[in-house]
Amino acid sequence: MKRKVGVAVIGAGFWGRNHARVFSELEETELLAICDINAERAKNIAKQFGVKAYTETGKMLKRGDIEAVSICTWSTSLAKEAMKALKAGKHVLVEKPMAANSKQAEELIKTAEKEGLHLLVGFLMRFIPGVQHIKKAIEEKRIGELVCATAKRVSEWPERIGDIGVVKDLAIHDIDIARYLFGGDPIAVYAKTGNMKHRLFEDYAHIMLTFEGGKNAFIEANWLTPYKTRVLIVTGSEAIMKLDYITQELTIENAKETVQPRIPWQEPLKLELQHFANCILGREKPLITGFDGLRALKIAEAALKSSRTGRIMKITRF
């Protein structure tokens, strides 16, 4: 019998239910518990998967058979719940944006390092096979020199969002992908955000990230457009690659031809949670660490500050 990682899910909303489903399907994991402040919701989801329901994380985290948790709560609660889990000796996969601010994120990283635990951040896009294909093409210079990347992530206002704006909820995915594809942090960020329909948070954002050598990434994100679009375009000196995140179709255009490689569709969440389990089992090294989450959060904060001040924000290295 192969060893399975005992796991629990904290936060049983739309995305937490997906985590529970995938953990119950994976060979590497055994779903043991669901926790949610809404007792009825916790009970219903737990019953669906034949596991124990909790409304308090403290009680659940005392269980020795739970080695790891994924945290899918509201964004403002992520860091608090992640800290509790780390201090209880559990490996953690925390959904983006990881924390309400970068200071909280730094504390999580310190705690995970001190306790010798894995801390991964839920940047799902990296696990889409087409993104891996693009990354390899960049590394192997199959599109020539990387010039720029453009991301468009727009859709209607999601009912589930209530505690952060579009930059930390949506655009942060593309900030992470830009860091991944360009192989490091931008040196500067300039952004314009605004409120068109929603009073408390920005519902649209246009962000420009500048990397070494004058290379740029452009990010458009909003909660206004009546249809959902999730597209990444990567421009090289010899070819352009376009990925539809939803269909996972990849198109490559160069001077001679336009091709669509046959890349089998795979569920990114399944790949992500499987990777999390394999990191715990010592079979893989983390593709996305707490440090990646912190850097993306710092860049998101810089984008919001740029919009408030109308200035280009320099990104400091550390």
Order of alpha helices (4+ residues) and beta strands (2+ residues): beta-alpha-beta-alpha-beta-alpha-beta-alpha-beta-alpha-beta-alpha-beta-alpha-beta-beta-beta-beta-beta-beta-beta-alpha-alpha-beta
